[in-house]
Amino acid sequence: MATEQTYSICEAREKEMVSTKDGNITRRIGRFLKPFVRYSYQAVKVPNVPLLSEIFSHNNSQSWHSKVHFKGWKQPKKKWDEWIEKIAVKYVHKQNQAGICDAIMSSRYETQCSRDLVPGLVEFWCPKTNTFVFPWGEGTVTLKDVMILGGFPVLGELVTSPLLEELVRVEEEMKKIWKEFSKSKSKRANYGAWIKHFMVNENEFEHVAFLSMWLSRYVFPSLPDDIVGSHVFPIAAHLSRGTKIALAPTVLASLYQNLRLLKENAMASLEHQHSTMLNPNVRKIYHFKP
């Protein structure tokens, strides 16, 4: 009597792992996904559904991703690099305690934005599953990716954690200083004026101010895209005391949301083109601002 063979979707292999702390080598069992099929002809075929770029090109319109603006993609400034070094002398232990040193240091480096790659990936994005549905399978950005590549903590307090009495005072003082910028020549707390003010006028809130700019520029950017936002003051206050805040889940959720908005806006623009062709009186402009 023949027995039916069963196949597991993963296989276990023993691998050497090196500790980043002490360099010790240990051997552990790792599990790796295997293909779901035994032969290539059993694999999923490439779908016939056209990509957004193909649809737009068929309509003889301008490529849709040429309208995408990466407002949150910021490159480091010379003064910002100087401020990081200045702050590190006093507060590196607090930043280590909060688990944000790597994320702050990564803001010192210039990363080129591929304006073709990101929209190309968005074409495969599925908002219902928060995954890229490629012809060969699904993939997505995970919490582990955000932790390793971005350096953001996965564990810790919520970003919406309430402030204790001492930190409430810090937030109130930061808001007072923030409102003072409305009386300046720039009329707002832009990045250049913010750095200049706190690097020259050292006070007890310098670390909170530094973290507020880091959060506004590199972690939770918002519009207008060139000013320090008061919405990050509570988070900055917590981090300045060495409290670990779980930034990674919020960063990942924001990434998912922006991918969904970009995909939906692209589709809305396509539908608008179709309606315009049917009714020339329709005039509506869609802006791509993830």
C-alpha distance (Angstrom), angle and dihedral (degrees) to the residues before:
residue distance angle dihedral
M1 . . .
A2 3.80 . .
T3 3.78 117.8 .
E4 3.79 120.9 -140.3
Q5 3.80 114.3 -118.0
T6 3.78 119.4 -131.3
Y7 3.77 123.8 -152.2
S8 3.79 126.5 -152.8
I9 3.80 120.2 -140.9
C10 3.82 90.5 -134.4
E11 3.74 138.5 39.3
A12 3.81 130.1 -148.1
R13 3.78 120.9 -129.4
E14 3.79 129.7 175.6
K15 3.80 112.3 -124.2
E16 3.80 136.9 176.8
M17 3.79 115.9 -112.5
V18 3.81 124.6 -164.3
S19 3.80 119.4 -150.0
T20 3.82 114.2 -127.5
K21 3.82 90.3 -147.9
D22 3.80 105.9 52.1
G23 3.81 103.4 3.7
N24 3.81 93.6 -120.7
I25 3.80 115.8 154.7
T26 3.80 119.8 -134.5
R27 3.79 131.6 174.3
R28 3.78 117.9 -128.7
I29 3.76 138.1 169.8
G30 3.80 114.5 -104.2
R31 3.79 125.1 -169.1
F32 3.78 119.7 -144.0
L33 3.80 129.1 -170.0
K34 3.78 116.7 -112.3
P35 3.81 127.3 -153.9
F36 3.79 114.0 -84.4
V37 3.80 92.2 -133.0
R38 3.80 132.8 53.7
Y39 3.80 97.2 -145.8
S40 3.80 133.0 40.6
Y41 3.81 94.0 -123.7
Q42 3.82 88.3 62.2
A43 3.80 92.8 59.8
V44 3.79 122.4 108.7
K45 3.78 111.9 -86.7
V46 3.79 122.5 -123.2
P47 3.82 106.9 -92.6
N48 3.80 120.0 -117.6
V49 3.80 92.9 -136.0
P50 3.83 107.2 122.0
L51 3.79 120.8 -122.7
L52 3.79 122.3 -116.4
S53 3.80 91.5 -108.8
E54 3.80 90.5 54.7
I55 3.80 92.6 49.4
F56 3.79 92.8 49.1
S57 3.81 93.0 47.0
H58 3.81 89.8 51.3
N59 3.80 88.6 56.4
N60 3.80 89.5 55.1
S61 3.81 90.0 -124.3
Q62 3.74 131.3 135.2
S63 3.80 113.7 -77.9
W64 3.81 106.6 -86.7
H65 3.80 95.6 -135.2
S66 3.83 91.5 58.5
K67 3.82 85.2 75.9
V68 3.81 94.6 55.9
H69 3.82 114.9 110.0
F70 3.80 119.8 -161.6
K71 3.80 98.3 -150.0
G72 3.80 93.3 164.0
W73 3.82 95.3 52.8
K74 3.80 103.5 102.1
Q75 3.79 129.8 178.1
P76 3.83 121.0 -149.3
K77 3.78 121.8 -97.9
K78 3.79 127.7 -142.4
K79 3.81 93.6 -116.8
W80 3.80 90.7 48.6
D81 3.79 90.5 56.2
E82 3.81 90.1 50.3
W83 3.79 91.3 49.1
I84 3.81 91.7 51.8
E85 3.81 90.8 55.3
K86 3.80 92.2 45.5
I87 3.82 93.5 49.8
A88 3.81 93.4 44.4
V89 3.80 91.3 63.2
K90 3.81 91.2 62.1
Y91 3.78 106.6 25.6
V92 3.80 110.0 26.1
H93 3.81 90.7 111.1
K94 3.82 90.7 56.5
Q95 3.79 91.0 48.1
N96 3.79 90.5 49.6
Q97 3.78 90.1 49.1
A98 3.83 89.9 51.7
G99 3.81 90.8 46.7
I100 3.81 96.0 -125.5
C101 3.82 102.9 112.2
D102 3.80 94.9 102.3
A103 3.80 92.7 46.6
I104 3.81 91.8 50.3
M105 3.80 92.8 47.1
S106 3.81 91.2 50.8
S107 3.81 89.0 61.4
R108 3.82 88.2 68.1
Y109 3.79 93.0 67.8
E110 3.77 128.8 79.8
T111 3.80 115.6 -123.6
Q112 3.78 118.8 -170.1
C113 3.79 116.1 -130.1
S114 3.80 115.2 -132.7
R115 3.79 102.0 -146.6
D116 3.78 91.9 -171.6
L117 3.80 98.4 44.5
V118 3.82 98.0 55.5
P119 3.83 96.3 50.4
G120 3.80 87.6 43.2
L121 3.79 90.2 58.3
V122 3.80 91.8 44.3
E123 3.79 89.2 62.5
F124 3.81 87.6 69.2
W125 3.83 95.8 42.3
C126 3.81 117.6 120.7
P127 3.86 111.6 -161.0
K128 3.80 91.8 -164.6
T129 3.81 94.1 62.1
N130 3.84 100.7 21.2
T131 3.80 89.0 -127.5
F132 3.78 139.0 115.3
V133 3.80 106.4 -114.0
F134 3.80 104.3 -151.6
P135 3.81 124.3 178.6
W136 3.82 89.3 -105.1
G137 3.81 97.7 45.2
E138 3.79 145.8 -63.4
G139 3.78 129.3 -57.3
T140 3.78 136.6 167.1
V141 3.80 146.6 173.4
T142 3.81 110.1 -88.1
L143 3.79 136.4 -162.4
K144 3.79 88.2 -103.6
D145 3.81 90.0 57.2
V146 3.80 91.2 51.1
M147 3.80 90.6 48.1
I148 3.82 96.8 47.5
L149 3.81 101.1 34.6
G150 3.80 97.9 34.8
G151 3.79 100.0 31.1
F152 3.81 92.4 -132.5
P153 3.84 120.3 149.3
V154 3.79 116.4 -108.3
L155 3.79 95.4 -167.0
G156 3.77 128.4 53.5
E157 3.78 142.0 69.1
L158 3.80 122.2 -24.0
V159 3.81 117.5 -92.7
T160 3.81 86.0 -121.7
S161 3.82 94.3 54.8
P162 3.83 111.2 140.4
L163 3.78 120.4 -112.0
L164 3.78 124.4 -113.9
E165 3.79 120.2 -125.9
E166 3.82 94.6 -89.9
L167 3.81 93.2 49.7
V168 3.81 92.1 45.5
R169 3.80 86.9 63.6
V170 3.82 90.0 50.1
E171 3.80 91.2 52.6
E172 3.80 91.8 48.3
E173 3.81 92.0 50.4
M174 3.82 90.9 48.3
K175 3.81 90.3 52.2
K176 3.82 90.5 51.0
I177 3.80 91.0 52.5
W178 3.82 90.5 44.2
K179 3.82 91.6 53.9
E180 3.82 90.6 50.3
F181 3.80 88.5 67.2
S182 3.83 88.7 67.9
K183 3.82 86.6 70.1
S184 3.80 92.5 53.5
K185 3.79 127.0 93.0
S186 3.81 92.2 -98.3
K187 3.85 91.0 49.6
R188 3.81 91.3 -142.4
A189 3.81 142.9 55.8
N190 3.80 97.8 -94.1
Y191 3.79 119.2 174.9
G192 3.80 96.9 -104.7
A193 3.80 94.5 50.1
W194 3.83 91.0 43.5
I195 3.82 93.4 54.4
K196 3.79 93.0 44.1
H197 3.81 92.9 49.8
F198 3.80 97.9 49.8
M199 3.80 98.6 36.2
V200 3.80 91.2 54.5
N201 3.81 99.0 34.9
E202 3.79 103.3 49.5
N203 3.79 114.4 -163.9
E204 3.78 140.9 148.8
F205 3.80 91.6 -81.5
E206 3.81 96.8 56.7
H207 3.80 94.1 102.7
V208 3.81 92.2 48.6
A209 3.81 89.4 48.1
F210 3.81 90.8 50.1
L211 3.81 92.3 50.2
S212 3.80 91.0 45.3
M213 3.79 91.3 57.4
W214 3.82 91.7 44.8
L215 3.80 91.1 51.5
S216 3.81 93.4 44.9
R217 3.80 95.4 46.7
Y218 3.79 105.5 33.9
V219 3.82 109.5 17.1
F220 3.82 113.2 28.9
P221 3.82 106.3 13.0
S222 3.78 117.8 -179.8
L223 3.78 138.5 175.0
P224 2.98 127.0 -49.1
D225 3.80 82.3 48.7
D226 3.83 99.7 -157.3
I227 3.81 102.4 57.0
V228 3.79 136.5 77.1
G229 3.79 108.6 -104.4
S230 3.78 121.5 -137.1
H231 3.83 89.2 -144.5
V232 3.82 90.1 80.0
F233 3.82 97.2 53.4
P234 3.84 95.2 95.2
I235 3.83 91.8 50.5
A236 3.80 91.5 46.0
A237 3.82 90.3 50.5
H238 3.82 91.4 53.7
L239 3.82 93.3 46.6
S240 3.81 92.4 47.9
R241 3.81 88.6 62.8
G242 3.80 92.2 51.5
T243 3.80 94.7 -103.5
K244 3.78 111.2 153.7
I245 3.80 110.7 -126.4
A246 3.81 121.3 -167.7
L247 3.80 96.7 -121.9
A248 3.81 96.5 158.0
P249 3.85 97.6 72.4
T250 3.81 92.0 51.0
V251 3.80 92.8 45.7
L252 3.80 90.1 50.2
A253 3.82 92.2 47.4
S254 3.81 89.3 50.9
L255 3.79 90.3 50.4
Y256 3.80 91.6 51.3
Q257 3.80 90.8 47.6
N258 3.81 93.5 50.8
L259 3.80 92.1 48.6
R260 3.79 89.5 51.0
L261 3.81 92.5 48.8
L262 3.78 91.8 48.1
K263 3.80 92.1 50.6
E264 3.81 92.9 45.5
N265 3.81 92.9 47.5
A266 3.79 90.7 49.8
M267 3.80 91.0 52.0
A268 3.82 91.4 44.5
S269 3.79 90.0 53.0
L270 3.78 89.6 51.1
E271 3.81 91.5 51.0
H272 3.80 89.2 48.1
Q273 3.79 90.5 54.5
H274 3.79 90.5 52.0
S275 3.82 92.4 48.9
T276 3.81 91.1 46.8
M277 3.78 90.5 53.6
L278 3.82 88.8 53.1
N279 3.80 95.3 40.4
P280 3.84 115.9 26.7
N281 3.82 90.6 -168.7
V282 3.83 91.6 69.2
R283 3.77 110.7 100.5
K284 3.81 120.7 172.8
I285 3.81 130.3 141.8
Y286 3.80 123.1 -147.6
H287 3.82 117.4 -156.3
F288 3.80 119.4 -153.9
K289 3.80 105.4 -142.2
P290 3.82 109.6 148.7
